[in-house]
Amino acid sequence: MQIPDSIQIHDLRFVPLISEDEIQDRVRVLGQELTDRYRGKNPLFISILSGAFVFASDLIRAFDSHCEVGFVKLASYTGTRSSGDVQTVMGLDKDLRGRHLVVVEDIVDTGRTLHFFLEHLRAQQPASICTITVLRKPEAAQFPVPVDYVGFDIEDKFVVGYGLDYDGLGRNVAGIWQLLK
Ligand code: 5GP
């Protein structure tokens, strides 16, 4: 399929950053690493909604052993900038005590979301917690959060696609696209 030079979403233009093929290759490797680490341990993958649902869906199918999946909805973003406020909107309905947790994020920007959520999880005494994200912006880091597995480190620019949106649109776009500026 021919990939366009740029795409328009609302008032902004985006250019290709990471292709769908590159993402899928990376997801296969990450899935294998998690399989080696958690085989036979029935880990609980916790996908942070909404952005991580596409990655989580690929990742659990690249995980070659039994696992469970849960979802949590947190909110911290409006438009292209963090609102600075993190809230749990929809919680998990599972008992986490003694479980091996794999927290699945779409992108770690300031680290605020993950920092807040990890505190919440640790309080529930799981057996272990690991974190995995498709994208990380090292230059934007403000919170010291442990990220065990990273798909790609990227520049501190706004991106869409592969589950990530710009004011509601772009989640279904294949690959990752960066704001043209
Ligand atoms: P943090 O709490 O690490 O600052 O931000 C994490 C959340 O902000 C991500 O889960 C994502 O929803 C949103 N976010 C951060 N950077 C971007 C970006 O470049 N594009 C989009 N679409 N969302 C982002």
Backbone and ligand atoms as CSV (ligand in chain L), in Angstrom:
chain,resi,resn,atom,element,x,y,z
A,1,MET,N,N,0.837,-1.197,0.000
A,1,MET,CA,C,0.000,0.000,0.000
A,1,MET,C,C,0.877,1.254,0.000
A,2,GLN,N,N,0.490,2.215,-0.828
A,2,GLN,CA,C,1.233,3.480,-0.918
A,2,GLN,C,C,0.982,4.340,0.321
A,3,ILE,N,N,2.062,4.769,0.994
A,3,ILE,CA,C,1.913,5.621,2.179
A,3,ILE,C,C,2.010,7.082,1.750
A,4,PRO,N,N,1.002,7.925,2.090
A,4,PRO,CA,C,1.055,9.338,1.683
A,4,PRO,C,C,2.202,10.075,2.368
A,5,ASP,N,N,2.612,11.229,1.790
A,5,ASP,CA,C,3.694,12.046,2.371
A,5,ASP,C,C,3.270,12.677,3.683
A,6,SER,N,N,1.950,12.968,3.774
A,6,SER,CA,C,1.448,13.576,5.002
A,6,SER,C,C,-0.050,13.306,5.108
A,7,ILE,N,N,-0.584,13.451,6.334
A,7,ILE,CA,C,-2.037,13.334,6.533
A,7,ILE,C,C,-2.511,14.542,7.341
A,8,GLN,N,N,-3.791,14.889,7.127
A,8,GLN,CA,C,-4.378,16.026,7.838
A,8,GLN,C,C,-5.340,15.492,8.886
A,9,ILE,N,N,-5.225,15.970,10.132
A,9,ILE,CA,C,-6.216,15.646,11.169
A,9,ILE,C,C,-6.624,16.958,11.823
A,10,HIS,N,N,-7.921,17.260,11.782
A,10,HIS,CA,C,-8.418,18.572,12.210
A,10,HIS,C,C,-7.567,19.659,11.525
A,11,ASP,N,N,-6.936,20.532,12.335
A,11,ASP,CA,C,-6.171,21.659,11.779
A,11,ASP,C,C,-4.679,21.345,11.602
A,12,LEU,N,N,-4.246,20.121,11.901
A,12,LEU,CA,C,-2.810,19.817,11.894
A,12,LEU,C,C,-2.407,18.810,10.825
A,13,ARG,N,N,-1.132,18.921,10.357
A,13,ARG,CA,C,-0.582,17.971,9.387
A,13,ARG,C,C,0.464,17.109,10.065
A,14,PHE,N,N,0.466,15.840,9.691
A,14,PHE,CA,C,1.394,14.876,10.284
A,14,PHE,C,C,2.170,14.150,9.186
A,15,VAL,N,N,3.449,13.851,9.474
A,15,VAL,CA,C,4.293,13.129,8.505
A,15,VAL,C,C,4.692,11.774,9.097
A,16,PRO,N,N,5.023,10.787,8.240
A,16,PRO,CA,C,5.337,9.437,8.742
A,16,PRO,C,C,6.561,9.444,9.656
A,17,LEU,N,N,6.480,8.688,10.753
A,17,LEU,CA,C,7.616,8.563,11.671
A,17,LEU,C,C,8.060,7.099,11.783
A,18,ILE,N,N,7.102,6.211,12.109
A,18,ILE,CA,C,7.424,4.780,12.239
A,18,ILE,C,C,6.369,3.993,11.462
A,19,SER,N,N,6.819,3.116,10.579
A,19,SER,CA,C,5.858,2.391,9.727
A,19,SER,C,C,5.187,1.266,10.509
A,20,GLU,N,N,4.048,0.828,10.007
A,20,GLU,CA,C,3.320,-0.281,10.630
A,20,GLU,C,C,4.193,-1.550,10.654
A,21,ASP,N,N,4.965,-1.778,9.601
A,21,ASP,CA,C,5.839,-2.960,9.562
A,21,ASP,C,C,6.896,-2.908,10.655
A,22,GLU,N,N,7.498,-1.733,10.837
A,22,GLU,CA,C,8.504,-1.588,11.905
A,22,GLU,C,C,7.883,-1.853,13.275
A,23,ILE,N,N,6.669,-1.348,13.465
A,23,ILE,CA,C,5.992,-1.569,14.755
A,23,ILE,C,C,5.758,-3.068,14.964
A,24,GLN,N,N,5.232,-3.721,13.936
A,24,GLN,CA,C,4.901,-5.149,14.088
A,24,GLN,C,C,6.152,-5.986,14.350
A,25,ASP,N,N,7.274,-5.640,13.711
A,25,ASP,CA,C,8.534,-6.355,13.970
A,25,ASP,C,C,8.939,-6.195,15.431
A,26,ARG,N,N,8.815,-4.982,15.929
A,26,ARG,CA,C,9.211,-4.680,17.318
A,26,ARG,C,C,8.275,-5.386,18.314
A,27,VAL,N,N,6.970,-5.391,17.994
A,27,VAL,CA,C,5.990,-6.035,18.885
A,27,VAL,C,C,6.284,-7.534,18.996
A,28,ARG,N,N,6.678,-8.149,17.893
A,28,ARG,CA,C,7.011,-9.587,17.925
A,28,ARG,C,C,8.173,-9.847,18.874
A,29,VAL,N,N,9.204,-8.997,18.810
A,29,VAL,CA,C,10.377,-9.155,19.681
A,29,VAL,C,C,9.980,-8.963,21.148
A,30,LEU,N,N,9.194,-7.917,21.413
A,30,LEU,CA,C,8.769,-7.640,22.790
A,30,LEU,C,C,7.888,-8.770,23.322
A,31,GLY,N,N,7.010,-9.280,22.473
A,31,GLY,CA,C,6.139,-10.388,22.869
A,31,GLY,C,C,6.950,-11.619,23.240
A,32,GLN,N,N,8.015,-11.866,22.498
A,32,GLN,CA,C,8.876,-13.019,22.777
A,32,GLN,C,C,9.611,-12.825,24.099
A,33,GLU,N,N,10.106,-11.600,24.331
A,33,GLU,CA,C,10.822,-11.326,25.590
A,33,GLU,C,C,9.891,-11.513,26.784
A,34,LEU,N,N,8.644,-11.050,26.648
A,34,LEU,CA,C,7.679,-11.215,27.751
A,34,LEU,C,C,7.314,-12.688,27.932
A,35,THR,N,N,7.227,-13.420,26.829
A,35,THR,CA,C,6.931,-14.852,26.918
A,35,THR,C,C,8.037,-15.564,27.695
A,36,ASP,N,N,9.290,-15.242,27.385
A,36,ASP,CA,C,10.418,-15.874,28.088
A,36,ASP,C,C,10.363,-15.560,29.587
A,37,ARG,N,N,9.940,-14.344,29.908
A,37,ARG,CA,C,9.942,-13.904,31.317
A,37,ARG,C,C,8.750,-14.453,32.108
A,38,TYR,N,N,7.595,-14.567,31.462
A,38,TYR,CA,C,6.360,-14.867,32.212
A,38,TYR,C,C,5.711,-16.210,31.883
A,39,ARG,N,N,6.371,-17.058,31.099
A,39,ARG,CA,C,5.751,-18.330,30.712
A,39,ARG,C,C,5.326,-19.113,31.968
A,40,GLY,N,N,4.072,-19.552,31.988
A,40,GLY,CA,C,3.566,-20.352,33.108
A,40,GLY,C,C,3.182,-19.535,34.329
A,41,LYS,N,N,3.318,-18.208,34.276
A,41,LYS,CA,C,3.016,-17.376,35.456
A,41,LYS,C,C,1.662,-16.665,35.346
A,42,ASN,N,N,0.948,-16.903,34.275
A,42,ASN,CA,C,-0.352,-16.269,34.044
A,42,ASN,C,C,-0.359,-14.783,34.399
A,43,PRO,N,N,0.470,-13.979,33.722
A,43,PRO,CA,C,0.497,-12.550,34.030
A,43,PRO,C,C,-0.828,-11.882,33.677
A,44,LEU,N,N,-1.084,-10.749,34.340
A,44,LEU,CA,C,-2.246,-9.925,34.002
A,44,LEU,C,C,-1.751,-8.695,33.248
A,45,PHE,N,N,-2.084,-8.607,31.973
A,45,PHE,CA,C,-1.758,-7.417,31.186
A,45,PHE,C,C,-2.804,-6.351,31.501
A,46,ILE,N,N,-2.346,-5.172,31.921
A,46,ILE,CA,C,-3.276,-4.080,32.199
A,46,ILE,C,C,-3.055,-2.986,31.166
A,47,SER,N,N,-4.028,-2.824,30.295
A,47,SER,CA,C,-3.916,-1.852,29.217
A,47,SER,C,C,-4.526,-0.532,29.653
A,48,ILE,N,N,-3.754,0.542,29.520
A,48,ILE,CA,C,-4.261,1.859,29.880
A,48,ILE,C,C,-5.016,2.432,28.688
A,49,LEU,N,N,-6.315,2.643,28.885
A,49,LEU,CA,C,-7.179,3.159,27.817
A,49,LEU,C,C,-7.082,4.677,27.748
A,50,SER,N,N,-7.352,5.309,26.631
A,50,SER,CA,C,-7.772,4.603,25.438
A,50,SER,C,C,-6.592,4.228,24.549
A,51,GLY,N,N,-5.507,5.016,24.575
A,51,GLY,CA,C,-4.463,4.905,23.563
A,51,GLY,C,C,-3.813,3.543,23.421
A,52,ALA,N,N,-3.667,2.774,24.534
A,52,ALA,CA,C,-2.866,1.541,24.478
A,52,ALA,C,C,-3.643,0.326,23.966
A,53,PHE,N,N,-4.917,0.496,23.621
A,53,PHE,CA,C,-5.694,-0.705,23.282
A,53,PHE,C,C,-5.205,-1.380,22.004
A,54,VAL,N,N,-4.689,-0.607,21.051
A,54,VAL,CA,C,-4.207,-1.205,19.797
A,54,VAL,C,C,-2.928,-2.011,20.075
A,55,PHE,N,N,-1.994,-1.386,20.798
A,55,PHE,CA,C,-0.742,-2.065,21.155
A,55,PHE,C,C,-1.034,-3.306,21.998
A,56,ALA,N,N,-1.916,-3.168,22.998
A,56,ALA,CA,C,-2.219,-4.300,23.884
A,56,ALA,C,C,-2.773,-5.468,23.081
A,57,SER,N,N,-3.611,-5.166,22.114
A,57,SER,CA,C,-4.218,-6.228,21.321
A,57,SER,C,C,-3.162,-6.970,20.492
A,58,ASP,N,N,-2.178,-6.255,19.958
A,58,ASP,CA,C,-1.084,-6.919,19.222
A,58,ASP,C,C,-0.158,-7.657,20.191
A,59,LEU,N,N,0.130,-7.013,21.325
A,59,LEU,CA,C,1.111,-7.577,22.264
A,59,LEU,C,C,0.641,-8.893,22.878
A,60,ILE,N,N,-0.619,-8.972,23.275
A,60,ILE,CA,C,-1.084,-10.220,23.907
A,60,ILE,C,C,-1.093,-11.368,22.896
A,61,ARG,N,N,-1.253,-11.041,21.606
A,61,ARG,CA,C,-1.222,-12.113,20.605
A,61,ARG,C,C,0.200,-12.492,20.230
A,62,ALA,N,N,1.174,-11.629,20.599
A,62,ALA,CA,C,2.592,-11.990,20.421
A,62,ALA,C,C,3.122,-12.676,21.674
A,63,PHE,N,N,2.273,-12.784,22.714
A,63,PHE,CA,C,2.650,-13.438,23.969
A,63,PHE,C,C,2.196,-14.890,23.884
A,64,ASP,N,N,3.155,-15.815,23.919
A,64,ASP,CA,C,2.864,-17.208,23.596
A,64,ASP,C,C,2.717,-18.077,24.853
A,65,SER,N,N,1.817,-17.693,25.745
A,65,SER,CA,C,1.518,-18.496,26.934
A,65,SER,C,C,0.198,-17.963,27.490
A,66,HIS,N,N,-0.349,-18.608,28.558
A,66,HIS,CA,C,-1.610,-18.097,29.096
A,66,HIS,C,C,-1.421,-16.742,29.779
A,67,CYS,N,N,-2.406,-15.882,29.640
A,67,CYS,CA,C,-2.376,-14.582,30.325
A,67,CYS,C,C,-3.805,-14.090,30.461
A,68,GLU,N,N,-3.986,-13.084,31.323
A,68,GLU,CA,C,-5.277,-12.412,31.426
A,68,GLU,C,C,-5.095,-10.949,31.025
A,69,VAL,N,N,-6.199,-10.298,30.705
A,69,VAL,CA,C,-6.132,-8.910,30.255
A,69,VAL,C,C,-7.167,-8.076,30.999
A,70,GLY,N,N,-6.752,-6.902,31.459
A,70,GLY,CA,C,-7.673,-5.960,32.093
A,70,GLY,C,C,-7.442,-4.571,31.527
A,71,PHE,N,N,-8.393,-3.690,31.773
A,71,PHE,CA,C,-8.308,-2.334,31.223
A,71,PHE,C,C,-8.560,-1.312,32.315
A,72,VAL,N,N,-7.833,-0.209,32.234
A,72,VAL,CA,C,-8.093,0.880,33.157
A,72,VAL,C,C,-8.094,2.172,32.353
A,73,LYS,N,N,-9.026,3.035,32.664
A,73,LYS,CA,C,-9.090,4.309,31.928
A,73,LYS,C,C,-8.612,5.431,32.832
A,74,LEU,N,N,-7.557,6.119,32.384
A,74,LEU,CA,C,-7.015,7.259,33.108
A,74,LEU,C,C,-7.069,8.450,32.170
A,75,ALA,N,N,-7.166,9.642,32.718
A,75,ALA,CA,C,-7.221,10.818,31.844
A,75,ALA,C,C,-6.180,11.833,32.264
A,76,SER,N,N,-5.386,12.332,31.316
A,76,SER,CA,C,-4.434,13.394,31.650
A,76,SER,C,C,-4.207,14.353,30.495
A,77,TYR,N,N,-4.855,14.139,29.367
A,77,TYR,CA,C,-4.513,14.908,28.167
A,77,TYR,C,C,-5.727,15.563,27.525
A,78,THR,N,N,-5.577,16.811,27.107
A,78,THR,CA,C,-6.588,17.476,26.278
A,78,THR,C,C,-5.852,18.105,25.104
A,79,GLY,N,N,-6.280,17.873,23.901
A,79,GLY,CA,C,-5.594,18.432,22.731
A,79,GLY,C,C,-4.193,17.868,22.625
A,80,THR,N,N,-3.189,18.738,22.492
A,80,THR,CA,C,-1.817,18.256,22.303
A,80,THR,C,C,-0.949,18.480,23.535
A,81,ARG,N,N,-1.514,18.941,24.653
A,81,ARG,CA,C,-0.695,19.187,25.849
A,81,ARG,C,C,-1.322,18.540,27.071
A,82,SER,N,N,-0.454,18.063,27.985
A,82,SER,CA,C,-0.950,17.434,29.199
A,82,SER,C,C,-1.672,18.465,30.053
A,83,SER,N,N,-2.821,18.089,30.600
A,83,SER,CA,C,-3.555,18.997,31.482
A,83,SER,C,C,-2.947,19.000,32.874
A,84,GLY,N,N,-2.016,18.083,33.134
A,84,GLY,CA,C,-1.327,18.053,34.408
A,84,GLY,C,C,-2.129,17.391,35.509
A,85,ASP,N,N,-3.264,16.837,35.175
A,85,ASP,CA,C,-4.154,16.283,36.176
A,85,ASP,C,C,-4.443,14.829,35.814
A,86,VAL,N,N,-4.095,13.890,36.709
A,86,VAL,CA,C,-4.337,12.478,36.380
A,86,VAL,C,C,-5.428,11.924,37.284
A,87,GLN,N,N,-6.405,11.288,36.685
A,87,GLN,CA,C,-7.503,10.720,37.469
A,87,GLN,C,C,-7.815,9.326,36.970
A,88,THR,N,N,-8.192,8.420,37.879
A,88,THR,CA,C,-8.710,7.136,37.427
A,88,THR,C,C,-10.161,7.340,37.051
A,89,VAL,N,N,-10.490,6.994,35.821
A,89,VAL,CA,C,-11.869,7.167,35.386
A,89,VAL,C,C,-12.626,5.855,35.498
A,90,MET,N,N,-11.947,4.770,35.122
A,90,MET,CA,C,-12.606,3.466,35.173
A,90,MET,C,C,-11.589,2.482,35.744
A,91,GLY,N,N,-11.906,1.865,36.874
A,91,GLY,CA,C,-10.931,1.029,37.569
A,91,GLY,C,C,-10.940,-0.419,37.118
A,92,LEU,N,N,-10.051,-1.194,37.718
A,92,LEU,CA,C,-9.945,-2.625,37.427
A,92,LEU,C,C,-10.870,-3.399,38.367
A,93,ASP,N,N,-11.489,-4.443,37.842
A,93,ASP,CA,C,-12.391,-5.215,38.693
A,93,ASP,C,C,-11.747,-6.536,39.134
A,94,LYS,N,N,-10.389,-6.583,39.149
A,94,LYS,CA,C,-9.700,-7.826,39.499
A,94,LYS,C,C,-8.904,-7.648,40.777
A,95,ASP,N,N,-8.732,-8.757,41.515
A,95,ASP,CA,C,-7.894,-8.753,42.709
A,95,ASP,C,C,-6.428,-8.863,42.253
A,96,LEU,N,N,-5.619,-7.864,42.582
A,96,LEU,CA,C,-4.245,-7.812,42.068
A,96,LEU,C,C,-3.225,-8.424,43.026
A,97,ARG,N,N,-3.654,-8.738,44.240
A,97,ARG,CA,C,-2.718,-9.256,45.235
A,97,ARG,C,C,-2.073,-10.561,44.733
A,98,GLY,N,N,-0.736,-10.587,44.755
A,98,GLY,CA,C,-0.011,-11.797,44.367
A,98,GLY,C,C,0.080,-12.036,42.859
A,99,ARG,N,N,-0.457,-11.103,42.054
A,99,ARG,CA,C,-0.433,-11.289,40.594
A,99,ARG,C,C,0.823,-10.667,39.980
A,100,HIS,N,N,1.243,-11.232,38.848
A,100,HIS,CA,C,2.315,-10.625,38.046
A,100,HIS,C,C,1.647,-9.679,37.051
A,101,LEU,N,N,1.948,-8.382,37.171
A,101,LEU,CA,C,1.281,-7.368,36.345
A,101,LEU,C,C,2.199,-6.843,35.244
A,102,VAL,N,N,1.644,-6.727,34.046
A,102,VAL,CA,C,2.359,-6.100,32.929
A,102,VAL,C,C,1.531,-4.875,32.516
A,103,VAL,N,N,2.024,-3.691,32.845
A,103,VAL,CA,C,1.286,-2.458,32.550
A,103,VAL,C,C,1.624,-2.012,31.132
A,104,VAL,N,N,0.591,-1.888,30.300
A,104,VAL,CA,C,0.788,-1.589,28.873
A,104,VAL,C,C,0.371,-0.143,28.583
A,105,GLU,N,N,1.353,0.681,28.184
A,105,GLU,CA,C,1.108,2.098,27.866
A,105,GLU,C,C,1.308,2.342,26.369
A,106,ASP,N,N,0.674,3.393,25.860
A,106,ASP,CA,C,0.911,3.779,24.469
A,106,ASP,C,C,2.178,4.623,24.369
A,107,ILE,N,N,2.263,5.648,25.252
A,107,ILE,CA,C,3.406,6.557,25.176
A,107,ILE,C,C,3.709,7.095,26.571
A,108,VAL,N,N,4.984,7.122,26.921
A,108,VAL,CA,C,5.400,7.751,28.177
A,108,VAL,C,C,6.008,9.106,27.803
A,109,ASP,N,N,5.320,10.155,28.236
A,109,ASP,CA,C,5.693,11.532,27.892
A,109,ASP,C,C,6.370,12.129,29.131
A,110,THR,N,N,5.636,12.832,29.988
A,110,THR,CA,C,6.235,13.326,31.237
A,110,THR,C,C,6.446,12.190,32.234
A,111,GLY,N,N,5.684,11.103,32.092
A,111,GLY,CA,C,5.747,9.986,33.035
A,111,GLY,C,C,4.731,10.105,34.152
A,112,ARG,N,N,3.947,11.189,34.137
A,112,ARG,CA,C,2.978,11.448,35.198
A,112,ARG,C,C,1.930,10.322,35.320
A,113,THR,N,N,1.377,9.924,34.182
A,113,THR,CA,C,0.323,8.909,34.183
A,113,THR,C,C,0.820,7.611,34.813
A,114,LEU,N,N,1.990,7.166,34.337
A,114,LEU,CA,C,2.537,5.897,34.818
A,114,LEU,C,C,2.927,5.995,36.285
A,115,HIS,N,N,3.522,7.113,36.671
A,115,HIS,CA,C,3.934,7.330,38.055
A,115,HIS,C,C,2.730,7.187,38.986
A,116,PHE,N,N,1.669,7.869,38.646
A,116,PHE,CA,C,0.440,7.835,39.434
A,116,PHE,C,C,-0.129,6.417,39.479
A,117,PHE,N,N,-0.187,5.774,38.330
A,117,PHE,CA,C,-0.828,4.462,38.246
A,117,PHE,C,C,0.001,3.394,38.978
A,118,LEU,N,N,1.335,3.473,38.882
A,118,LEU,CA,C,2.185,2.482,39.564
A,118,LEU,C,C,2.015,2.581,41.081
A,119,GLU,N,N,1.880,3.795,41.587
A,119,GLU,CA,C,1.632,3.963,43.037
A,119,GLU,C,C,0.344,3.266,43.430
A,120,HIS,N,N,-0.667,3.467,42.619
A,120,HIS,CA,C,-1.973,2.848,42.855
A,120,HIS,C,C,-1.865,1.310,42.844
A,121,LEU,N,N,-1.086,0.779,41.909
A,121,LEU,CA,C,-0.950,-0.683,41.799
A,121,LEU,C,C,-0.133,-1.268,42.951
A,122,ARG,N,N,0.980,-0.590,43.303
A,122,ARG,CA,C,1.859,-1.112,44.358
A,122,ARG,C,C,1.089,-1.276,45.666
A,123,ALA,N,N,0.150,-0.379,45.899
A,123,ALA,CA,C,-0.632,-0.421,47.142
A,123,ALA,C,C,-1.469,-1.698,47.233
A,124,GLN,N,N,-1.659,-2.363,46.101
A,124,GLN,CA,C,-2.495,-3.567,46.102
A,124,GLN,C,C,-1.680,-4.857,46.179
A,125,GLN,N,N,-0.401,-4.718,46.466
A,125,GLN,CA,C,0.511,-5.831,46.738
A,125,GLN,C,C,0.529,-6.937,45.674
A,126,PRO,N,N,0.809,-6.570,44.431
A,126,PRO,CA,C,0.998,-7.604,43.411
A,126,PRO,C,C,2.323,-8.335,43.635
A,127,ALA,N,N,2.504,-9.496,43.007
A,127,ALA,CA,C,3.774,-10.237,43.132
A,127,ALA,C,C,4.884,-9.474,42.418
A,128,SER,N,N,4.568,-8.890,41.270
A,128,SER,CA,C,5.558,-8.109,40.523
A,128,SER,C,C,4.836,-7.165,39.563
A,129,ILE,N,N,5.546,-6.107,39.166
A,129,ILE,CA,C,5.000,-5.175,38.165
A,129,ILE,C,C,6.080,-4.911,37.127
A,130,CYS,N,N,5.738,-5.013,35.853
A,130,CYS,CA,C,6.642,-4.485,34.832
A,130,CYS,C,C,5.852,-3.567,33.919
A,131,THR,N,N,6.566,-2.662,33.240
A,131,THR,CA,C,5.896,-1.672,32.402
A,131,THR,C,C,6.430,-1.778,30.977
A,132,ILE,N,N,5.524,-1.584,30.035
A,132,ILE,CA,C,5.906,-1.641,28.625
A,132,ILE,C,C,5.160,-0.550,27.873
A,133,THR,N,N,5.861,0.134,26.983
A,133,THR,CA,C,5.231,1.207,26.202
A,133,THR,C,C,5.701,1.131,24.753
A,134,VAL,N,N,4.832,1.521,23.847
A,134,VAL,CA,C,5.257,1.556,22.436
A,134,VAL,C,C,6.271,2.675,22.246
A,135,LEU,N,N,5.935,3.873,22.793
A,135,LEU,CA,C,6.771,5.050,22.561
A,135,LEU,C,C,7.179,5.686,23.884
A,136,ARG,N,N,8.356,6.307,23.856
A,136,ARG,CA,C,8.791,7.086,25.026
A,136,ARG,C,C,9.479,8.341,24.506
A,137,LYS,N,N,9.216,9.481,25.195
A,137,LYS,CA,C,9.876,10.741,24.839
A,137,LYS,C,C,10.854,11.078,25.962
A,138,PRO,N,N,12.111,10.640,25.863
A,138,PRO,CA,C,13.060,10.840,26.968
A,138,PRO,C,C,13.237,12.305,27.356
A,139,GLU,N,N,13.177,13.215,26.362
A,139,GLU,CA,C,13.392,14.647,26.665
A,139,GLU,C,C,12.258,15.243,27.497
A,140,ALA,N,N,11.092,14.602,27.472
A,140,ALA,CA,C,9.934,15.170,28.172
A,140,ALA,C,C,9.810,14.667,29.609
A,141,ALA,N,N,10.676,13.721,30.005
A,141,ALA,CA,C,10.525,13.061,31.311
A,141,ALA,C,C,10.563,14.045,32.475
A,142,GLN,N,N,9.584,13.950,33.344
A,142,GLN,CA,C,9.537,14.777,34.560
A,142,GLN,C,C,9.403,13.923,35.805
A,143,PHE,N,N,8.950,12.675,35.612
A,143,PHE,CA,C,8.759,11.770,36.739
A,143,PHE,C,C,9.664,10.556,36.539
A,144,PRO,N,N,10.373,10.127,37.585
A,144,PRO,CA,C,11.282,8.992,37.439
A,144,PRO,C,C,10.523,7.668,37.447
A,145,VAL,N,N,9.983,7.267,36.298
A,145,VAL,CA,C,9.227,6.010,36.265
A,145,VAL,C,C,10.046,4.906,35.598
A,146,PRO,N,N,10.002,3.704,36.165
A,146,PRO,CA,C,10.716,2.594,35.551
A,146,PRO,C,C,9.955,2.075,34.333
A,147,VAL,N,N,10.571,2.135,33.168
A,147,VAL,CA,C,9.943,1.546,31.980
A,147,VAL,C,C,10.826,0.374,31.552
A,148,ASP,N,N,10.303,-0.843,31.691
A,148,ASP,CA,C,11.113,-2.042,31.464
A,148,ASP,C,C,11.301,-2.357,29.983
A,149,TYR,N,N,10.258,-2.097,29.189
A,149,TYR,CA,C,10.324,-2.400,27.755
A,149,TYR,C,C,9.809,-1.192,26.964
A,150,VAL,N,N,10.610,-0.741,25.992
A,150,VAL,CA,C,10.240,0.418,25.172
A,150,VAL,C,C,10.287,0.003,23.700
A,151,GLY,N,N,9.204,0.288,22.986
A,151,GLY,CA,C,9.209,0.008,21.550
A,151,GLY,C,C,10.191,0.916,20.843
A,152,PHE,N,N,9.981,2.229,20.992
A,152,PHE,CA,C,10.822,3.215,20.308
A,152,PHE,C,C,10.936,4.474,21.169
A,153,ASP,N,N,12.157,4.991,21.310
A,153,ASP,CA,C,12.355,6.324,21.886
A,153,ASP,C,C,12.213,7.334,20.753
A,154,ILE,N,N,11.435,8.413,21.003
A,154,ILE,CA,C,11.211,9.413,19.958
A,154,ILE,C,C,11.476,10.816,20.502
A,155,GLU,N,N,11.541,11.784,19.573
A,155,GLU,CA,C,11.696,13.197,19.938
A,155,GLU,C,C,10.462,13.683,20.687
A,156,ASP,N,N,10.601,14.817,21.360
A,156,ASP,CA,C,9.477,15.401,22.087
A,156,ASP,C,C,8.576,16.185,21.139
A,157,LYS,N,N,7.904,15.454,20.232
A,157,LYS,CA,C,6.943,16.066,19.312
A,157,LYS,C,C,5.650,15.275,19.379
A,158,PHE,N,N,4.531,15.927,19.124
A,158,PHE,CA,C,3.230,15.279,19.220
A,158,PHE,C,C,3.046,14.259,18.083
A,159,VAL,N,N,2.575,13.060,18.426
A,159,VAL,CA,C,2.386,12.003,17.427
A,159,VAL,C,C,0.968,11.419,17.497
A,160,VAL,N,N,0.554,10.849,16.378
A,160,VAL,CA,C,-0.750,10.156,16.319
A,160,VAL,C,C,-0.581,8.828,15.593
A,161,GLY,N,N,-1.631,7.996,15.666
A,161,GLY,CA,C,-1.646,6.716,14.979
A,161,GLY,C,C,-1.399,5.564,15.931
A,162,TYR,N,N,-1.679,4.343,15.493
A,162,TYR,CA,C,-1.489,3.130,16.286
A,162,TYR,C,C,-2.109,3.297,17.689
A,163,GLY,N,N,-3.333,3.811,17.726
A,163,GLY,CA,C,-4.061,3.973,18.986
A,163,GLY,C,C,-4.032,5.375,19.543
A,164,LEU,N,N,-3.064,6.189,19.102
A,164,LEU,CA,C,-2.937,7.557,19.636
A,164,LEU,C,C,-3.774,8.532,18.811
A,165,ASP,N,N,-4.448,9.450,19.497
A,165,ASP,CA,C,-5.363,10.357,18.794
A,165,ASP,C,C,-4.946,11.814,18.904
A,166,TYR,N,N,-5.549,12.629,18.057
A,166,TYR,CA,C,-5.535,14.077,18.227
A,166,TYR,C,C,-6.993,14.507,18.298
A,167,ASP,N,N,-7.414,14.886,19.497
A,167,ASP,CA,C,-8.817,15.251,19.752
A,167,ASP,C,C,-9.800,14.278,19.099
A,168,GLY,N,N,-9.589,12.988,19.401
A,168,GLY,CA,C,-10.555,11.965,19.003
A,168,GLY,C,C,-10.254,11.263,17.701
A,169,LEU,N,N,-9.476,11.888,16.820
A,169,LEU,CA,C,-9.207,11.263,15.516
A,169,LEU,C,C,-7.781,10.725,15.438
A,170,GLY,N,N,-7.580,9.726,14.575
A,170,GLY,CA,C,-6.234,9.236,14.281
A,170,GLY,C,C,-5.884,7.908,14.938
A,171,ARG,N,N,-6.729,7.412,15.835
A,171,ARG,CA,C,-6.389,6.159,16.531
A,171,ARG,C,C,-6.279,4.979,15.567
A,172,ASN,N,N,-7.057,5.015,14.489
A,172,ASN,CA,C,-7.097,3.903,13.529
A,172,ASN,C,C,-6.064,4.036,12.415
A,173,VAL,N,N,-5.252,5.084,12.463
A,173,VAL,CA,C,-4.237,5.276,11.417
A,173,VAL,C,C,-3.107,4.270,11.620
A,174,ALA,N,N,-2.681,3.607,10.533
A,174,ALA,CA,C,-1.599,2.616,10.624
A,174,ALA,C,C,-0.260,3.338,10.771
A,175,GLY,N,N,0.592,2.834,11.641
A,175,GLY,CA,C,1.904,3.457,11.855
A,175,GLY,C,C,1.791,4.689,12.753
A,176,ILE,N,N,2.970,5.270,13.048
A,176,ILE,CA,C,3.025,6.452,13.907
A,176,ILE,C,C,3.386,7.665,13.041
A,177,TRP,N,N,2.667,8.758,13.240
A,177,TRP,CA,C,2.853,9.988,12.460
A,177,TRP,C,C,3.169,11.144,13.397
A,178,GLN,N,N,4.133,11.989,12.943
A,178,GLN,CA,C,4.612,13.079,13.780
A,178,GLN,C,C,4.098,14.427,13.265
A,179,LEU,N,N,3.801,15.315,14.201
A,179,LEU,CA,C,3.337,16.660,13.838
A,179,LEU,C,C,4.362,17.368,12.967
A,180,LEU,N,N,3.894,17.922,11.845
A,180,LEU,CA,C,4.768,18.671,10.938
A,180,LEU,C,C,4.883,20.092,11.439
A,181,LYS,N,N,6.106,20.526,11.731
A,181,LYS,CA,C,6.277,21.914,12.238
A,181,LYS,C,C,7.528,22.528,11.689
L,1,5GP,P1,P,2.379,11.430,30.534
L,1,5GP,O1,O,1.479,11.222,31.708
L,1,5GP,O2,O,3.547,10.474,30.462
L,1,5GP,O3,O,2.813,12.865,30.406
L,1,5GP,O4,O,1.498,11.215,29.251
L,1,5GP,C1,C,1.008,9.980,28.933
L,1,5GP,C2,C,-0.256,10.074,28.130
L,1,5GP,O5,O,-0.375,11.318,27.433
L,1,5GP,C3,C,-0.244,9.005,27.074
L,1,5GP,O6,O,-0.822,7.820,27.565
L,1,5GP,C4,C,-1.053,9.641,25.957
L,1,5GP,O7,O,-2.422,9.375,26.134
L,1,5GP,C5,C,-0.806,11.126,26.113
L,1,5GP,N1,N,0.267,11.588,25.194
L,1,5GP,C6,C,1.514,11.946,25.514
L,1,5GP,N2,N,2.229,12.307,24.420
L,1,5GP,C7,C,1.374,12.166,23.377
L,1,5GP,C8,C,1.516,12.363,21.963
L,1,5GP,O8,O,2.582,12.740,21.409
L,1,5GP,N3,N,0.420,12.079,21.205
L,1,5GP,C9,C,-0.759,11.663,21.739
L,1,5GP,N4,N,-1.757,11.422,20.888
L,1,5GP,N5,N,-0.924,11.462,23.064
L,1,5GP,C10,C,0.132,11.712,23.866
